Amino acid sequence: MLADCRLCRHFVPLQYCSNKELEEVISLANARGEEPLGYCRKYRRGVTYYTGKCPGFTGWEEKTYYTVPITKFIKG
């Protein structure tokens, strides 16, 4: 089964990375000749592809900053 980093709770998109994480992501992407996509906090390294095999994949978890639909907070 392939893991999708965007659905893992350890994945951080580029816009939410700290400066240190961002430096690591960019250096890894430059070394591989690929585009930086985000950061994995479990393995403390950059992500340059979204799908692949990962033993640390924890499955889908709701992230309040970009995956929770607005209808969840509206009562009615």
VEXBA-231735 format. One record per residue (C-alpha): y negated, z, x negated. Coordinates in steps of 0.001 Angstrom, whole numbers, padded with zeros to 6 digits, always signed. Each point is the difference from the previous one (the first is absolute). Example, Ala and Ser with C-alpha at 12.3 -4.5 7.8 and 13.67 -1.06 7.14 Angstrom:
% residues 2
+004500+007800-012300;-003440-000660-001370;
//
This chain:
% residues 76
+000000+000000+000000;-003425-000927-001285;-002812+002511-000013;-003542-000921+001006;-002598+001990-001935;-002583-000342+002772;+002245+002131+002231;+000725+002714-002587;-001889+003290+000015;-000398-000119-003804;-001899-003323+000034;-003797+000042-000305;-001978-003212+000670;-002533-001042-002635;-003039+001060+002033;+001273+003609+000123;+001037+000317-003679;-001741+002422-002330;-001609-001350-003182;+002967+001027-002148;+002492-001618+002397;-002122-003132+000174;-000019-000328-003800;+003801+000258-000098;+000396-002573+002777;-002285-002509-001697;+001615+000432-003436;+003501-000535+001449;-001123-003040+001979;-001632-001532-003081;+003148+000598-002060;+002160-001706+002639;-002527-002734+000773;-000001+000922+003698;-002465+001312+002576;-000390+003794+000407;+000953+001150+003515;+000084+003799-000065;+001377+003115-001672;+003278+001910+000380;-000538+003765-000248;+003717+000745-000240;+000521-002012-003196;-003648+000190-001135;-000432-003713-000604;-001655-003060+001428;+001506-002243+002636;-000130-003780-000478;+002445-000954+002784;+000687+001484+003422;+003730-000566+000581;+002937+000759-002250;+002615+002604-000788;-001365+003515-000408;+002043+003226-000153;-003112+002037+000845;-000767-001785+003283;-000427+002631+002700;-000383-002181+003054;-002865-000366+002376;-002455+002824+000400;-003263-000201+001922;-003050-000040-002216;-003158+001131+001708;-002275-002291-001992;+001443-003375+000973;+003241-000062+002007;-000632+002249+002988;-001188-001953+003056;-003160+001249+001676;+001862+000317+003320;+001908+002963-001425;-003192+002071+000027;-001184-001097+003450;+001326+002034+002896;+000383-001729+003261;
//
